[in-house]
């Protein structure tokens, strides 16, 4: 009988995999954006406290979402194996396990933005698959254990026993040789495993709405969008300093979606409502028929540590948010716009930042090309002077004009600041920490930024000596970073260089070290290096 015990766990695993595969296949076939597993993963992300999310992101970086999904699959695998072993003793016990998992999946799906009853069909299909498949796989195991038990109780000289209670099954079954039942189980388990693999593969093929959207994006023509031209004066000519224009592929990516939304331009709409004179709904055609505005703009994430890389500069093309809000007519008492993404993510943006003279826009292009899908295609919001968590809504589909006192948003619910103005920041790119350079005249360089205010100067110091004024690139906008460089004489040995920026209002970047919570890190970036 021992030889069958591991098979019960295997039966549970195979049945569990089959249920996940069928639910995924149905979700993809129905063009539902998220499978139940992904919906649960995003529910976990939404429920994770901000401080813990920040710690985990800092610990594993871009692996946070793959590791979360892996953890969910491992946890489910353990439950599936346990359910298989439960079936050996109490035939109905796995139903409770499956019901609990289905309930969690249903909650995950229900909390997605715009979820309907139809979105729960994959959950129901997976639940039924678990029950049917487990019954199919455990039937030969029950017969096998029955036969093994019969060998122990058969009276010498008797050919067979007509029937015997199933192990934990509460029924009767015909006896069969153990080898036959083992082969039957392995055959069924193999068929189930192969079917799960096939369904998963087919689901990936039939559900790839992304392919269609990528094709739509590739064929999209936006005649109002111009190619970016980097001012020669913006470059300081030092190798190793971050390029003034950040390529789309190099631009940092931060979002909470496990599977990014894929929206055809013809299906995109933006609803503007709330404290407005008239509610309006804009289509993509409505948007691109309006006059475009184009501007260089640096975006940075509030999670960017001092000296971090979560910052980039691009040429954005789109329609000014102020024009659209004027079209709707904003009530005098409003001070915020609650933006909502297609995936349900929200941010509260100061109304003033969307309606003043800055180049806040609904962007449709980035660096002269339609937005990449990961960066919000077909439409996203960009606002200079604010951290992305309160302004840069990708895949934006809803604006509610409101008041801060009446709303909460995704990150503010998790302890982050309400309005998110950017702080003066600077970074050393040359040399890198740990570099060895030739003693004597050593070149230092990097970037500095303070969007919507501008940078008037950068200073650096070596070994806490006097501050040296750096040369900075010349730009015609307040909304982008600047490159900087400087050269000083350095003796052989180990050294430390620090940098600070001065904004256009004369404010000097603080040297007080503070973490990213609740509204952005502060402090001077420093790099250690060796001269020889």
N, C-alpha and C positions, 0 to 999 in steps of 0.2 A: 504493500500500500504506500510505502514511502516514495516509491518511484513516481507516483502520481501527484505528490503534494506540490512540487515546483511547477507542474503543469497548470495548476489552478491559478497561480500568480501570472503565468504566461498568458493564460486565457483572459485574465482581467486586463493585462496590458494590451493585448491584441484587440479586445473589444473596445477599450478606451481609445486606442488609435483610430479605429474605424469610425467611432462617433465624432471625433475631432475632424477627421477627413471629410465625412459627409456634411457636417455643418459648414466647414470651410467651402466645400464645393457648391453647396446651395447658396451661400452668401455671395460667392463670386458669380454664379450663374444668374442670380437675381440682381446683379450689379449693386449689391449693398456694399457701401464703402468699407465697412469693417466686419470681419468675422467675429464671432463671440469671444474668441481668445484675445484678439486685439482690443475689443471693447472692454474686457476685464482689465487688460494691461493699462489702458488709458484711465480706467476708473481708479486703479492703484495710484497712478501718477497724480490724479486730481486729489486724492485723499492723503497723499504724502505731505507732511508739514514742510513748510518752506525751508527751515533750517536743515532738515534731514535731506531734502532734495538737493540743496546746495552742497552738502557734505558728500553725498554719493556722486554727484556730477564731478566734483573736484577729485574724488577718489578714482573713478573709472573713465572719466571723460566721455567721448562719443560712444563708448561701449555700454552706456547706461541702459538704453532701450533694448539692445540685443540680449544683455544679461538679464533684464527683467523678463523678457519673453522666455529665455532659457529656464529661469527659475520657475516660471509658471508651468512650463512643460514638465520639468522634473517633479514638481509638487503633484501635478496631475498624475504623472506616471506612478508615483508612490501610492496615491489613492486608488488608481485603477488596479494595481497589483493586490492591494489590500481587499478591494471589492471582490476580486477573483477568489481569494482565500476565504472570504466570508461566505461566498456562494457554496463552498464545500460543506459548511456546517449548517447554514440557514439560507435556504434558496432565495428568500425574498429580501435578505439584508442588503444586497447591492443596490436594490431599487432606492433605498434611502440615501446611499452615497451619491448615486446618479442624480437624484432629485435635488440634493443640496448643491451639486455642481451646476446643474441646470438653472437653479434659482440664482446663483451668483452670476452666471452668464446672462440671465434675463435682466438682472439689475444693471449690469454693465451696459447692455444694449439700450435699456430704457433711459439711462442717463445721458446717452448721446444726443447731441442737438438734432431736433427734428425727427426723433425716432417715432415710428408707428408700429402698429401691431404686426404688420408685414415683416418688419425687421426681426421679429422674434421667431419667425419660421425656422431659420437655421438652428436655433437652440432646441426647438421641439424635435426637429429631424435628428439631431445628435442624440437627444435623450432616448428616442425610440430605437435608434441604431444600437446604443449601448445595451438596452434590454434584450433586443432580438439576437444580437451577435453573441452576447455572453451566454444566452440560453443555447445557441447553436454550438458553441465551443465546449460548454461544460457537459453536454449530453453524453458524448462518448466517455468523458472522464467519470461520470456517474456509473456508466455501465462497466467501465474497467474496474472501479473500486468495488462494485457489486460482485464482479467475477472473482476478484481477489478475496473478498470476504467469504464467498461461497467455498473457495478452496479450504478455508479454515473450518467450516462447519459441515461439509459434506460427510455423510456417514459412509465408511468403507463399503464398497460394493454397489453404491447407488450411482447411477449415471449422471443425474442432474437434479437440481431443485427447480421446481416450476417457476417460482418467483421469489423475490426477496426485496424488502424495503430498501429504497435508494438511500445512500448515505446523505442524510440531511435533506432528502428530497421529498419525503412524505408520499411516495408513489411506488409503482412497480415497474420492473423492466426485465426484458429477456436477457439471459446471460450471454456473454460473448467472450472469446479468448482475449486475454490481456494484450497480446501483440496486435490483434485486430483493432481493438479500441485505441491503442496508442497510435497506430498508423492513421486511423480515422481522425483523431485529434490533430495530429501533425498536418494532415492534408487540409483540414478545415482551417487551421491556424495560418497555414501558408496562403490559402486562397484569400482569407481576410486581410492579411498583411499586404499581399499584392494588390488587392482591391483598394486598400487605403492609400497605397502609394500612387496608384493610377488616378484615383479621384483627386488627390492633392495636386498631381501634375496637371490634370485636365482643368482643375479649378484655377490654377495659375495662368493657364492659357486662355480660357474663356472669360476670365475675370479681369483681364488686363485692360481696364479702361484707360490706364496710363498710356498704353501704346497709342490709343486713338487720340488722347489729348496731346501727346508729344507730336503726333502727326499734324494735328490742328495748329499747334504752336509753330511747327516748322514751316507750314504753309501760310501762316498769318502775315499779312502785309500791313505795316503801319507807316504810311507815307509822312506823317508828321514827326516821326522820330528821326533824329539826326545822329550821326556817328560822333562819339566823344573825341575831343581834341584836347590833349593835355597841354597846358601852358608850359612852355620851355622854362619859364621863370620859377615854376613850382618845384623843379628838381634841383637838388644841391650837388649832384654829381658824385656821390659817395657810394661805392659798391657795398652791398649788404644792407642798406637802408630799405625798408619796405617801399615797394613801388607806390607812387602817389595815387595812381589808379589801381584799384584792386580788381583783378579778373573775377568774372562770375564764379568760376570753379574754385577760386581761392577765398571767396567771401565767406565769413563765418556763418554757421548755421545753428540756430537755437530755436526749437519749438517743442511742444508737448505731444504732437501727434505721432503715434506709432506708425500709421500708414498715412502719408500726406494726402490731402484731398486732391482729386483730379477732376477739374471742372472744365467742360467745354465752354468756350467764350459765348456761344449762343445760349447756353443755359445759365450764365451768370446774371445775377441781379443784385442791386443794392437798395435796400429799403431804408429810407430816412424818415423817422417818425419821432413821437414823444412831444417835447415842448417846442413845437413848430406851428407855423400858421397853416401849413398844408403838408400832408404826408405825400411823399413822392417815392416812386420806384424807378430806378435807372437800370436799363439794360446795358450790355456791353456796347451795342451799337450807339445808344444814346451817349455813352461816355466818350467813345473815340470820335464822334462827330463834333465834339466841343473843341474849343481852342486849347492846345497843349501848352504846357509850361515845361521847361527843361532846366536842370540845375545839377551841379556837383554837390554831393551831400555825403558826409561821413556819418555812419551809424555805429553805435557801440552798445554792447549789452551791459546791463547793470551787474551781471555776474563776472565781469572782467576784473581780474585781480590787477594790482599795480604791476605794470609791465606786461600784461597779458595780451593775447592775440585776438580777443573777441571784439574786433573793431575793423572797419574797412571803409573805403571811399569809392563811390561809384557815380556814374552819370545817370540820373533818373529822369524819366519822361512820363508825363501824365497830366491830370487836370487838377487845378488848385482846389483844395477842400473848401476854402473860403467861398468860392463861386457856387459850389453845390449847396452849402449851408445857406447862402443868401437866397438861392432859388427856393429853398424850403421855408425860409423866414423863421428866425430863431427868437423865442420868447426872451424877454429881458431878464427873467429870473434864472435862466439856465447858466450853468458854469462848467458842464462836462458833456462828453459824448461817450456813451458806452458802446464800444465797438465789439462786434461778434464775428468770429471766423466761421467758415463752413464746418470746421470740426468742433465747434462749440466753445473754443477758447475766447476769453473776453479780456478787454482792457479798458480802463477809464482814462480818457484823454482830456486834459484841460481844454475847454472850448476856445479860450483865448489863443492857444497855440495853433488851432485849426483855422482861425479867422483873422489873425494879425498879418503883418507884412511878410512874414517868413514864407519860404517855399514849401509849406506842407502840401502834400498832394496825394491823390489816388494815382499810384504809379502803375503803368502798364508795360513799361520797358526799363531795362537795366543795362547800362553800357551799350546802348544802341540796338538791343535785341529784345524781343518779347521776354517777359520775366521767366526765368527758369521755374519749373514746377515747384521745386523745393523752396524757392524764394517768393512764392505766393501767386503764381500764375492762376487766373488771368489778371487779377487786380489785387494790390495790397496798398496799405497806407504807409507813408514815410513822413516823418516830422523832425526837422532839425532842432537840436537843443533839448530833446527828451530822450531818456533811455528807452530802448525798444519795448520793455515790458509794459509801458503805459501808452505806447503810440504805434509801434510798427506791427499792425495787424495784418498778417498774411491771409490770403483767401477770404478777404473781408466781404461779408454779405449783409451786414445789418449795422445801422447807426441809430442809436436812441439818444436823442438830445435830452439831457436830464440835469440833475444836480448831484454833486459828489455825496451829499448827505443822504441821498436816497439809493445809492448803489454800492455794491462791492464787485470786485473783478477777480480774475483768476489768481494773480499774484498778491494783490492786496489782502485777499482772504488768508494768505499764508504768511502774513507779517511784514510784507514789503511796503515801502512808502507809497503815499497816495498819488503824488504828482510827478515824481521822477525827473527833475531837471538834471542835466549832465553836469559833471564836475570837471574842473581843469585837470588835464592828465597829460603825461609825457612818458616816453619810453626810449630806452637805449637799445638800438639794434646792432651797433658796431662799437666795441667788440662784443661778442657773446660771452656769457658767463663761462669762465674756465679757459678762455682763449689764451694763447701765448703769442705775443707780438714782439716786434723788434723794438728795443729801447731807443730813445730819442724822440723824434717828432711822431706822435701817435695821433691818428685821426679818430674822432668819436662822432657818432651820429645816430639819428633815430627820427621819431615823429612826435608831434604834440597836437592836442586838439581841445577846443572849447566851442562847440557848435552854437551858432546864433549869437555869439559874442566875438569870437575870433581870438587869434594868438598874436601878441605884439612882440614877444621875445621868448627866448629859451636860454637858460644858463646851466652850466655843468661844473662840477668840481671833482678833483682827483685827490684822494686821501684826505678828504675833509679840509682841503686848503681853500683858497679864495675862489669865489664863483667866477667863471669865465663866460662872457657873453658869446653865444653861438651865432653862426650865420643861419638864417632861416629862408626857406623858399617863399617866393612872393606869389600870392594868389589874390584873385579879385572877389572872393566870397568869404563870408564869416562862418560858413557852414561846413567847412572841410578842415581836415588836419593839415599841418605843414611839416615838411621835412626840415631837419636841422643838422648842422655839422660844425665841428670845431677841432682845432689842432693845438696840442700843448706838448711840452717837452717832458718826458717821463724817464726816470732813472730805472736801472735794472732792479728786479724784485717783484714782489706781490703788491697789487694795488687794488683800490676800490674807486669806482666812478659813480657819481650820482647826478641826476638831472631834475630840473624843475622848470615849469613854464610860467609865463606871465600873460594874462589875457589882455584884450584890447581896452579894458576898463582900468588896467593897472593892478589888478589883483594877482598876488603871487600864489602859486600852488602850495598848499600846506604840506608840511613834512610829517604831520601827525599820521601815524599808521592806524588804519581802521579797515575792517573787513567789508565785504560787499553788502552785508545786511545792515540796515534796512533799505538803503538808497544809494549804494555805490561805494567803492573802495577809495581811500585817500592814502597819500604817502608818496615819497620820492622813490622812483625806481633806481636800483643800484645794481652794479655788475662788478664782480671780481675778475681780475685778469693778471697775467704774469708778463712782465717785460724782460727780455733777455738779450 
